[in-house]
Amino acid sequence: MSVALCDDDQTLASGSLDETVMLWDVPTGKHLRTLLGHEQFVWSVAWSPTSSVIASGSADRSIKLWDSTTGKCLKTLQGHTHQVTSVAFAPDGEILASGSDDETVKLWDVQTGKCLKTLKNKDKIFPAEEHKGQIRSIVFSPDGQLLASGSMDGATKLWDIATGKCAQAISSHSGPMLSLAFSPNGRALASGGESGIVQLWEIKTGNKINELKPDSLCKGMNITDVYGLSQAQQSMLTSLGAVSDQQSRS
């Protein structure tokens, strides 16, 4: 379900539906160690940029911190009320962020395991400051001052780490938002949606810089006489460019 490469490019961590985290030697492809402890799927894994610690987020609602050199579980972080779908370390390795299907983002002190903040905008600067859908991706800016979060509601939020407030609310994708990445200089953010569209945003203004829309494999596909498709599947195919006589008549 998730992979993360150590900063030295020598070790890879993978999270899986089999409830484990596995470590792999990159040059040889050899399996090094299996980290056991989660009770359900492991959705996300992340390496600390400053230590040998690995974080894993699971459908069992917990986050675990592991010593990658020994395989020992150092801490189990509890607080989310639904599965944890995304974890990310701050650049200094001192803070861990987690996103969940409970529609919240939390910040944790890596040393103590204490929850520092649940990100909300109490000042109500933005009318839609809180996510209205399950969190699917979180990422820190290169300087560690901002955290971007994207969710199934198609929105992207930029959070000020120092205050815990929403610094920017971007109404991005019309469907679920699945992936986020900052540019190396931190001036731009890329967001990827379920539709296959990638959008580029300027951090300073929140304005869209560009939209990358690849040709769809389903473009022009006629599904009029295709039987056995559910309504959801038909909607997905038409959103990807498929056509039907029924659609043209409506």
C-alpha positions, -999 to 999 in steps of 0.1 A, spaced: 0 0 0 29 24 6 67 25 1 93 49 15 130 51 7 156 59 35 176 91 29 208 70 23 190 53 -6 201 19 8 169 7 25 133 6 15 103 3 38 69 -11 26 35 -12 42 11 -39 32 -24 -54 34 -9 -82 54 -6 -59 84 32 -57 83 60 -33 75 89 -48 57 125 -35 52 145 -42 21 181 -38 10 180 -17 -21 213 -28 -38 206 -65 -34 168 -66 -31 172 -88 0 144 -88 27 160 -75 59 133 -74 85 96 -76 91 80 -52 117 50 -68 134 24 -51 156 -4 -36 135 -37 -54 136 -50 -42 103 -38 -30 69 -7 -6 69 -17 23 46 13 45 49 50 44 59 76 72 63 113 75 73 125 101 96 149 124 77 172 126 108 172 92 124 166 55 119 129 58 130 101 47 107 65 57 111 36 36 100 -2 44 98 -27 17 98 -64 8 94 -63 -2 131 -64 36 139 -29 37 153 5 51 143 36 32 153 72 44 155 98 18 148 136 15 153 146 3 118 179 -11 131 164 -34 157 128 -38 145 115 -27 179 83 -7 182 93 25 201 58 40 205 22 36 195 3 68 190 -34 67 196 -59 95 189 -76 90 155 -111 76 155 -107 60 121 -80 44 100 -47 64 95 -41 68 58 -11 90 56 20 99 78 48 123 71 78 136 91 88 173 93 122 180 77 138 183 112 124 149 122 109 163 154 72 164 144 51 137 127 19 145 109 -9 120 104 -40 121 82 -71 99 88 -104 88 75 -118 106 105 -112 138 84 -86 152 107 -49 159 106 -28 156 138 7 167 147 27 145 171 59 150 191 82 122 179 102 121 212 73 119 236 45 106 214 22 134 226 -4 148 202 6 185 198 -23 197 177 -54 187 157 -53 211 129 -84 234 129 -89 271 122 -108 284 152 -107 319 139 -129 308 109 -108 328 85 -118 305 57 -155 292 56 -143 257 46 -113 255 69 -118 219 79 -118 190 55 -152 174 47 -138 142 35 -113 115 44 -76 126 43 -56 110 15 -23 128 14 -2 151 37 32 166 30 55 191 47 70 221 29 108 219 26 113 245 53 88 227 76 67 257 82 36 245 63 18 212 59 -4 205 30 -33 181 33 -56 168 6 -88 148 10 -117 130 -7 -136 163 -8 -112 174 -35 -99 203 -14 -63 211 -4 -55 229 28 -22 246 38 -16 247 75 7 269 95 26 245 118 35 271 144 -1 282 150 -21 252 137 -43 274 117 -53 271 80 -31 295 61 -46 288 27 -76 269 15 -75 257 -22 -106 244 -39 -88 222 -63 -101 189 -78 -138 182 -85 -133 147 -73 -111 129 -47 -76 144 -42 -51 116 -38 -15 129 -38 5 161 -30 41 172 -35 59 204 -28 85 218 -53 121 217 -39 121 254 -33 87 253 -16 71 279 -38 47 255 -56 25 226 -48 14 198 -71 -19 179 -65 -31 148 -82 -67 138 -83 -87 106 -90 -96 120 -125 -59 118 -135 -55 156 -136 -24 172 -119 -28 208 -108 1 231 -99 -4 259 -74 15 289 -63 19 288 -25 22 325 -19 -11 334 -36 -30 301 -38 -35 307 -76 -34 278 -101 -2 279 -122 -11 251 -146 -31 220 -151 -18 188 -166 -44 167 -182 -32 135 -200 -52 119 -228 -76 94 -213 -75 58 -223 -113 58 -221 -118 89 -243 -144 83 -269 -151 47 -257 -187 38 -263 -202 19 -233 -238 20 -245 -241 -18 -250 -218 -28 -221 -237 -48 -195 -229 -55 -159 -215 -20 -151 -227 -5 -118 -239 32 -118 -207 41 -100 -185 23 -127 -205 40 -155 -199 74 -138 -162 67 -134 -158 57 -171 -177 87 -184 -156 110 -162 -126 95 -179 -140 103 -213 -163 73 -222 -196 81 -239 -230 64 -241 -262 70 -260 -280 73 -227 -256 101 -217 -262 120 -250 -300 117 -246 -299 131 -210 
